Amino acid sequence: MRSSSFYILFIIHLLIHLLPETVNLAFAEDTSNVYIVYLGEKQHKDPILVTDSHHDMLTTLLGSKELALEAMVYSYRHGFSGFAAKITASQAQQLSEHPDVVSVMPNSFYNLQTTRSWDYLRLSAQIPNNLASKSNMGDGIIIGVLDTGIWPESEAFRDEGLGPIPSGWKGFCQSGEQFNAAKHCSKKIIGARWFVDGFLAEIGQAVNLTRLGEFLSARDASGHGTHVSSTAAGADVANVSYNGVGVGTARGGAPRARLAVYKVCWKVRSGLCAAADILKAFDEAIKDGVHVLTLSIGASSLPLYSEVDGRDAIAVGSFHAVAKGIPVVCGAGNDGPSPQTVKNTAPWIITVAASTMDRAFSTQITLGNNKTLQGQSIYTGSGTGGGFTGLYYPADGGANTSSTGVCEGLTLKPSLVAGKVVLCFTTVSSPVVTLIASLLVRAAGGVGLIVSKLQNDITGQCRNFPCAEVDYEIGTQILFYIRSNRNPVVKLSPPTTLIGKETVSAKIAEFSSRGPNTISASILKPDIAAPGVQIIAATSGVDTSAERGFTMMSGTSMATPHIAGIVALLRALHPDWSPAGLRSALTTTAWTSDPYGTPMFAEGDPHKLADPFDYGGGIANPNGASCPGLIYDMDITDYTNYFCAMEYNSSDISRLTGQPIMCPNKTFSILDVNLPSITIPYLRNSTVLSRTVTNVGPTNSIYRVVVEPPTGTLVFVTPPILIFNSHIKKITYQVTVISVHPLIGGYYFGSLIWTDGVHDVRSPIAVRSAMPQIRE
């Protein structure tokens, strides 16, 4: 049996490691020579003149027009100015010294980051006058998706009932491998492009993407982009499930919105996306006329780069999009639960954390003593055949056993396992562990598996084999039963889908990246949370996990399109709101307990009550966001003040914004950035900051302040009452925060709420006392 187990582990090893290693060889042999030359805001309105200026700069560097044309990978000429080119490190250094160049950066890689979720967010057809109905399901809004492409044949992208393509659309569909623009684009998928030049120029043409199962077109080979697109804007598809569980109607948040797809990520490793391709997609999307951009993509590792040095392609591209009035929604990352792991932290980005929702796939585990325990599973076969079968724990296999009972290290003898259900324990937070253990048990002749793991990590990741996941407490009870009976038996029943407040309360997912923000702790990130665990949505037609074209995925990648869909609805309802205003509406109306009023926890070790570094304002409340009362607005001036507060170079700021900027000698306080939150990372004695609110509710309104001060502080607000009328639409107020008894160490949390009796405009507060100054 050792050879059988070894064979399966060997196959798993090949699947997980061999393909990435093959690509690694290409990286090693082809030294990176693609550089992105970022020039900031465009100096010409005519894109042809912008590209000509890029060629002129490259010609001067390389000595001939022919060499410049050969070296050019992309010209960024619509949303901003810059180019990607194949040059040497010394040539890149020469360009970096050019007075018109903001930065020169090596091409880098980014990684990829439902039938119930929209009902959970109260956008159900059973709830009258909700945001979806008020905004006509997002009709007329174009959502741009930067991801792995799309599977156009999916039922989720039907265009029945949709009107003509919005008149402002300037994009197009691009044919390619197994993607015919005339056939596969529609009134739903109105744009489909693919960007691979930066990827191929970086890793070398020797990598055959087609051999890796990719399509050199906008067609999606992995399913990730299709899942994201259908979550944001998919049409209603009835009777969808995953392996028989989670049955319901799958739909997107804005089902009448249109999709513009920009494929920038490719099926290498777990999905790689080149910075040069991402910037080109931003550039084209801005020109095309999208209304919302969503990216379930993040930097591959920390530390993060500053927003003005050009090396963060998402920060740079999103800035130019936001400057043109296009909100950009990005995932916070999947590196939680450790603090300071959040990505996509620029203050103009809407950064999204992932939560669970009120759904569980519960399965009964009945022991031979008639005791019934609960686990989770997504296996919907006949369980263990309807009757009892033997139950076995490998570490109790007798003196000759060599197994430990650890799921990822099972070494099983068929003579001991055949016809039995195996119990194992794991501390590893990965669904792959359950997959590996189930393969090993099946190969040894076992008929079922019970995986005991961290309570926070139970997601029922069993599919094609009878198994259940339980927490350590239940796992230990099962183990005690095994050890107290000579012939222990068990029965695994098929799971039941449970929904509603009587099942489970929402939590912030363990994998969801956490704040504080490592670039500027005063800028609260993430901004908002949305469901991102066990989301059922459309996938690629070549996805082997699919059932009727749908699959289940988890990650901030899945939470992000939920927010993008909500932003699309808000944009349709309030077309004059800025990206910052949309973000403010989401943040200040979010749920800090789940929709049923149950306190929200954050998964991790230890389990704790969630705070703003876990979820920003909270879980998105779409209907509340549609009518927030007040918003905290921001424009280019506010972002410029942020750059100055960060003490960035004035010339870099000028080129980024396209305006001559000279930061004043008196530095603008970063605490005064007009965010819908307050974060004070270093409070020594006291500090004063300001915020400006804009009335978007009834013209004549009176708001009064309610403060919940963080522990160890006093918070005063001046004025405590805000009176709006037809002449006064914006009011600035000041907040004084005083340290009463400094608590050195972590952050403490509170809130500032403006209320008129109808609207509660809530801003989270996070405060950490500074270490006392040591006097010599």
N, C-alpha and C positions, 0 to 999 in steps of 0.2 A: 504493500500500500504506500510505502514511502515513495516509490517511483511514481505512482499515480499522482500523489500530492505534489511531488516535485514538478511533474509535467504541467499541472495546472498553474502552479506558481510561476513556472518558466514562461508559459503563454501570457500570463498577466504581466510579467516583467517586460516581455516584448511589447505588449500593447501600450504600456505606460511609458517605457523608456526608449525603445529602439527607434521609433520615429523621430522623437526630439533629438536623439544623438546623431541621426543621419543628417538632420538639418544643422546641428552644431558643427559638423565637419565643414559644411558649406561656409558657415560663419568664419571658421578658423582659417580656411584657405583664401577667402576673399576679404582682405582687410577693409574695414569701413572707409569709404571714400565719398560718401554722399553727405553733403553739408547743406543746411538750410540757411540762407542768407535773408534775414528779416530786416525790412526797411521801414516798417511802421505803416502809417496811414498813406494812402495813395497821393501822389503829387499831380496826377492827371486824371480827368474824368474818363478819357478815352482809353479803354483797356489795351488797344493796340499800341498806343504811345507808352503805356506802362511796361508792356512786354519789350518794346524796343529799347527802353532804358535799361532793362535787365540784360538784354543781349549786349548792349554797349558796354556795360560794366564788366561783363564776363569776357567780352572781346579784348578789352584793355588789359585784363589780367592774363589771358591765355595767348594773346598775340595775333589771333585770326578769327574771322567770323565763322569759318568752318569748324574750328575747334570749339568755339562757344556753342554752336548749334548741337554739336555732338555731345557736349558735356551737360547741356541743359536737360533736367528731368521734368521740372514743372516751373511755370511762371504763375505766381499768385498776383492777380491783377484786377479782381472785382471788389472783394471786401476789404482788401489791404494790399500792401506791396511787398514783394519778396520773391525769391526763387530757390529752387532746390537744384543742385548741380553736382556732378562727379568731379571733384577736385582733390588735390593733395592737402595734407595738413598745413604745409608751408603756404600754399595758396590761400587756404582758409584764413590763416593768420594775416596775410596781406589784406584780404577783404575786410577783416574785422577792424583794421586801422583806417578804413575809408570813412570820411566824415558823415556820409549819408547812411551808414550801416548801423542799425541798432545792435544787432548781434549776429554772430555766425555760430551755429550749433551743429554738432554731428547729428545725423539722422538717428533716431532712437525708436524703441519699440514700446507699445502700450499693450495691455492685456484686456481681454474681455472681462468684465465684472459679472381670466381664470373663471372658472365656473362659479365661484363664490365671492371673490374679492370685491367686485363692484357692488354686490348686495351689502356686503359688510361695511362698505364706505357710504352706504345709504343712497346709492344711485340706482335703486331698484325701481322697476315700473310700478311696483305696489306703493311707492311713496310719491304722492302727488306733488307737482310743482317743484321738483328737485332741479338741481343745476343742469342735468342732462336735458330735461324737457324744456327748461327756460332758454337754453342755448341752441335748441334744435339739433341736439346730438353733435354739436361741433361742425355743422354744415358750413362749408366755405373755407374752413381752416385747413392749412397744409402743414402737416407734421413731417419734418425732415428727420430721417433716421440714419445715423452713422453707425454701421454695424457690419454683419457678415452677409448682408444681402437679403433676399426674399424668395419664397417659394410661391410664385404667382398663382398656381392652380389651387391653392388652399381655399376651402369654402369660406374662410374668414375674410377673404378679399373680394367677395362678390360685389358687383357694383349696381345691382338691381335697385331701382328707386332713387339713385343719385342723379342730381342735375348735371348741367355742363361743367366742365373743368373751370375753376375760378379764373376770372379774366386777368388777374395779376400774375398768373403763372408764366414764367419765362424759361423754364427748364425743358428737358426732353428725356426720352428713353433711349438707351444705347444697347444695340444688339451685341451679342457675344455668344459664347459657347452654351448651347441649349437654352438660349434666351432670345426670342424674336420680339423686337420692340413693338411691331405692329400687332402681334398676337397676344403678348403677355402683359402689355400695359393696358390700362382701362381708365374709366372715370374714378376708380378707387386708387390704383397704382398709377399716378400720373407722371412720375419720374423714376428712372432707375439707371444709375451710373455705377461704374466700378473704377477704382483707383489702385493700381498695383505697381506702377513704375517705381515709386520710392521703395517699396518692399523688395522688388526684384533687383534693383540697382544696389541695394544694401547687402542682400544675402547671396547674390550671384545668380546668374541665369541657369546655373547647373541644377537648381532645385526645380523639379518637374511638378508643378502644382496639380496638373491633371492626374498624374500618377498617384498623388496623395489623396485623390478623391475630390479635388476642388474643381470649380468651374471658372474659367476665365470670362466671367460675365457677372451680372448682378444676381444670378441664381445662387441661392443659399445652400451650401454644402453641409453646414453644421447644425442648422436649425435655430441658432441663437438669435439672429436678426429677425427671422420669421416670428419667433416667439415674442420678441420685443414689439414688433410692428403690430401684431394682432392684439397684444395686451393694450397698446395705446389706442388703436383705431380699428380693430377688427369688427366685422359685421356679426350679428347674432347667429350662432350655430347651435341648434337644439340638440339635446341628448348626447352631450359630450361627456366623456369620463376618461380616466386613466386606469387601465386594467380593471375597469368595472367599479372603481370608487370615485367619489366626487362628482356624481352624475348631476348634470345641470346644463344650463345654456351658457356657452362660452361667448364672450363679447368683449369688445374694447371699451375704453372709457369714453371715447368720442367716435361712435360707430359711423357717423356721417362725415367725419373728417377725411381728407385725402392724404395719401402717402407719397413722399418723395424719398426714394431709397438711395443711399450713397454707401456702396460696399467698400470698406477700407480695412477690413479685418479678414485674415485668411487662415485656412485650416492647417496650421502648423503649430505644433505643441498644443496648448489649450486655446489657441487663437491669438495671432499676432497682428498688430496694427502699426504701420510705420508712421512716424510723425509727419513725414513729407506728404504722405497720402491723406492723413487727417486734415492737415492745413489746406490742401487742395480741395477737399470736400467742403470745408467751411467756406472757402473762397467761392466755390460754385453755388453752394446753397444760398449764400447771401444774395448773389446775383439772380438766382432762380426765383426768389420771392417766397420762400417758406415763412411760415408764421411762428413756428415753434421748432426747436432742435432738441433731439434727445440722443444722448451718448451713454451707453452702458459700458464705458471704457475708462481705464484709469492707468496712471503711471505704474510701471512694474515694481518699483521699490521706492523706499524713502532713502535719503531726504528729498524733499520737494524743491523745485526751483522757484525763484521769485517770478512774479508775473511779468516783469518788464525785460528780463534778460533773454527772452525768446526761446529758451530751451523747453518750456512747457507749452507744447503745441495746442493743447486744449485750452489753457488759460488765454493764450494769444488769440486763437481763432474765435473763442467765445466772446472775448472783449469786443472784437470788431462786429460780431453778430449783435450783441447787446447794444452797442453804440448805434446800430441801425434799427433798434426796436424789436429785435428777435430774442425772446427768452430762451435760455439754454439750460437744460436739465441734465444733470450728471449723477452717476452713482458715487456713493461715499467710499466704496471699496469693500472687499471681503476679508479684511485682515483683523477683524475683531476677535475676542473682546478686549484686547489690550488697548490702553489709552494712547492717544496721539498717533493713531493710525489712519485717520480720515484723509482722503485725497480729494482732488478737485475742489480746492478751498478758496479760490478767488471770490471776492465779495460780490461779483456780478453773476456768479453761477448759482443755480438752485441745486443744492447738494442733498442727496436723498439717502436715508438710512432704510434698512429693511426690518419689517415686523412680521410676526405671525398673524393669524386671524382666528376667528371663532369656529374652526373646523378641525376635527380629529377623525382619524381612521382607526376606530377602536376594535380590537379583536379579543375574544375571550380565550383565556388559557385555563383549562379545567384540569386539576390534578386528580390523582387516583383517590385521594381522601375527600373528593367532592368539593374541595375549595376552589373557588373561581377567582382568577386574577385578571387584570386588564393590561393589555399591551397595545402597540400600534403596528399596523401592517397594511400594505397595499396589495397583498396577494389575495386574489378572490377565487381561487380554485376550490376544491372540496376540502381544504384544510388537510388534516391527516387522515382523510378517508371517512370522516364522520364518527369514528370510534376512538378508543384509547390505544395508544401505542407506547412502546418502551421509551424511557427518558434516561439520558446518559450525560454525565459530566466527565470530560476527558481526564482531568487531573485525579479523579478517583478510580482510574482504570486498573488499579492494583500495582503490585511491585514491579511489573514489567513495563508499565506505561512510560512513555517518553514525552507525553504531551502535558501542557501546563494549564489548559483551560482558557488560555488567552486567545481571543478570536483570530487575531492576525498571525498567530504562531501555531495553529493547530497541526498536529501530526497524528492522524487517525488510523486505527486498524479496522478493516472491514469486519472482522470477526466480532468486534465490540460495538460497532456503530450500526451495522446493517439493520434496517427496519426500525430505527429509533430516531427520536428527536434529540438533538444535541444542545446542551446549554454551554455558553461561553461568556466571558467577560472581556471588556475592552475599555481603555481610557483614551483611545484615539478618536478625535472628533472628525471623522470622515466617513461618508457613506460607502466608500470603497471597502472598508473593513467588513461590513455586512455582506457585500458582494463576494469578497474573497472567501469568507467563512462559509457562505452558502455553497459555493463551488466545491470547496473541500469536503463538506459534509455529503453533498450529493455524490461526489466521486467515490466516497467510502461506502456508499450504499445507504446513507441516512435518508430519512423521509421528512425531516423538518429541522428547524433551527430556532433557538431563542437567544437573542443577543442582549446582554445586560450592559448598559452604558450610562453615561452621564445623563441625568434627567433633562438637561438643557438641549441635548443633542438627539433626542428621540424624534425621528421623522418618518419612520416606517418605510425604510428604503428597500424592502424585500418586494420582488415582483414575480419572478418565474419559479419560485420555490416556496413551499409553506414555511413561513418564518414570522417571527414577531420580535419587536424591540421593546424592552422594559427598562425601568430604572434600576439602580443598584439595590434599592430596598426590596423590590419585587424579585429581582434576580437572586438575592440572598435567601428570601423565603422559599423559592423553588429549590435552591441548593440544599437548604436544611431538610426539605421534604425528601430529596434524593438520598441524603445521608441517613435518614431515619427509616428508610424502607428498603427491603431487600430487592423488591421488584417494582421500582417506581414507574408509573405510567402517566401519560398526559394526553390531552386532546386539544388541538388548535382549531378554532372555529374561524370561518371566513369573517373579514372585517365588516363593520357597519360604519357608514359615514354619518357623523354627528355634527350638527351645526347649531349655533345659537349660544346664548349666555350660559346655558346649563352645561356646556361642554368644557371648553378651555378659554381662558382669558388671553388677550393679546399680549405678546412680549416682544421686546427688541431681540432680533435673532442674534445668536452667539457670534456668527461670522461677520455681522455688520460692523464696519469700522467705526471707531469712536473718536471724539474730540479729546482734549483741546486741539485746536488748529496749530500745526507746528511752524507755519510761516508767520502768522500773527495770532497770538492767543486771544486778542481782543475781538477778533472776528469769529463769532460763534459758528461752528460747523459740527455736524450736519445742520441743515436748515429745517428738514421735515422728514417724516417717516411714512412709509406705505407698505402694504403687504408685499412680501418678497420670498415667502416660504411655501413650497409645494403649490406653485402657481401652474394651473393647467391652461395651455394656450397652444396655438398652431406651431408646427415645426416643419422642417425640411422633409421632402418626400423620400429622401434617402436615410432618414433617421430611423435606425432599427428599433428604437424604443417607442416609436410612435404607435398610437392606436387611433385609427381613422384620421390620421393626419395631425393628431394632437399629442402633446406630451407634458410631463410635469418637470418643472425646473425650480431651483431656488437660488437666490443671490440678490445683491443690490441691483444687479442687471434687471431683475424682474420687478423690483420696487420702482425703479426709475421710470419705466413707461407708464406706470400708474399715475405718477405725478405729471408726466408729459400729457397724458390724456386729460387730466383735470385742468392743466394749464390751457389746453386747446379749447375746452369748454368755456373757461373764464375769458379767454381771448375773444371768443365769439360773442360772449355776453357783454364784455367791456373792452371793445377794440381800442379805446383811447388810453387804457392803463399801460404804464411802462413795465418792462420786465421786473424792475424793483417793486413796483406796486403789486404785481401778481404774486411775487414771492412774499411780500408783506401780508397780503390777504391770506395766504396759506399758513404762514407762521403764527399769526396772531389769533387765528380761529381754531387752531388744531386741538385735538383731544389729548390731554395729558393723562387721563385714565382711558380705558377702552370705551367704545361707544355705549356700553351698558353701565358705565360708572365704576367698573372694577379697577383698582389700582394697577398700574402697568409696571411690569418688572423687566429687567434687562438680563438676558441669559449670559452666563459666564460663571466663573469660579472666583468668588462666591456669587450666588444668585442675589440680586439687589434690586431695590426700587429704581426705576429708570429716571434719568435726569437729562437736562438739555444736551450734555455731551453724547448721550445715546441717541436722542431723537430730535434735537433742535427744539422747535416749538411743540412737537408731539406728532401723533398720527393725523394725517390729512383729513380734514372735515370739509368735503367739497361744497356742501350746501351752505355751511357757514362762511366759507371763503367767497361765495358768490355775493354776499352782502356783509362785508366786514365792518362797516361804519366808518372807520378811519384807516388810512394806510400811511406807511413810512416810505416816501418816494425818494428816488435817487436818479441822478443823471451824470453826464460826463464830468461836470464840476465836482460832484461828490467823489467820484472815483479818482479824479486828479488830486483832491485833498487827501485821499487815502494814500496815493503814491507819495505825496510830499511828506505825510506823517511817517511813512516807512523809510523816508530819507533816500529814496531812489534818485538816480541821476536825472537832473532837469532835462538834459538833451534827450535821454532815453524816453522820458515821459512825453516830451514834445513830439517825437516821431511816432510814438504809439498812438497818441490822441489826435495827431494831425493839427495841433494848435501850439503856438509858442507858449511855453510854460516856464516860469521862473518861480520856484518855490520861495515863499517869503522867509525872512530870517527867523521870524517867530513861527516855529513849527506848529502846524495844525495838529491837534490832538487826535490820535486814532480812536479815542473813546467817543469822539463826536461824530464819527461816521454814522450816517442816518439809517442804521439797521433797526429792524423790529425786535432787537434783543440788546441786552447790556451785559458785557463780559469785562470784568476788571481783574486782570491777572496779578496785579501787584498793588494792593491797597495798603498804604503805610499808615496814614492817619485819616485823611479824608480826601475826597476828590469831587469835582463838579463836572458834569457833562451835560450836553444838550441833545434834544431830539426835536424834529419837526413833523407834525402830523397833518395830513390833508383829509378834509371831510369828503367822503364819497357817499354818505348817507343822506338823510333828510336835510334840507338846507338849513333850517333852524333847529339846531341841536345843542344840548348841554351835556357835557361829559364831566364826571367826577372821578378822581383817582382813588384807587384802592391798592395799597402796597402790602405785599408779604415779604418783609426784609429777610435776606439770608441770615443765618445764625451768626451772631457776633457783630452785627451792623445795625445802624439806624439809617433809614432812607427817607429823605424829604423831597417833595416835588413842588416846584413853583412855576406857574400858579397851580393850585390844586383843582381848579375848575376851568374848563375850556368851553367858551361860548362861541358857536358858529352861527353865521347868518349869511344873507346874500352878498355881503361885502367881505366877510371874513371866512375864507375857505382853508387857510393854513395858519397854524399857530405853533410857535416854538416854546418849549418848556425846558426847565433845567432840573436836573436830578443831583442832589447832594448825598453822597454815600459816606458815612462816618464809621470808622472802625472803633467799636466800643471796647471789646476785649479781644485783641488779635489772637486768632487761632492759627498758628503756623502749621502748614502742611497742605491739605487738600482744599478743594473748592467747596463752597456752600452755596445753596441755591434758593431763589425766591422768585417773585414776579411783581410786575407793575401792570395794573389793569386800569384802562379807561372805560367807564361804563355809563351809558345813557339809560339804563334800565332795559334796553332791548339788545344792544350790542355790547359784548365784553371783548375789548381789544387788549389781548394779553401779550406782554413781552417778558420772556424769561430773563432772569438775572442770575449771573454766576460771578462769585467774588472769591478771590484768594488773597489772604493777607500776605504782605511782603515780609521778608526777613528783616529784623531790626538792623539799622546801620550800626556798625561797630566803630566806636570813637577811640582813637589812640590817645 
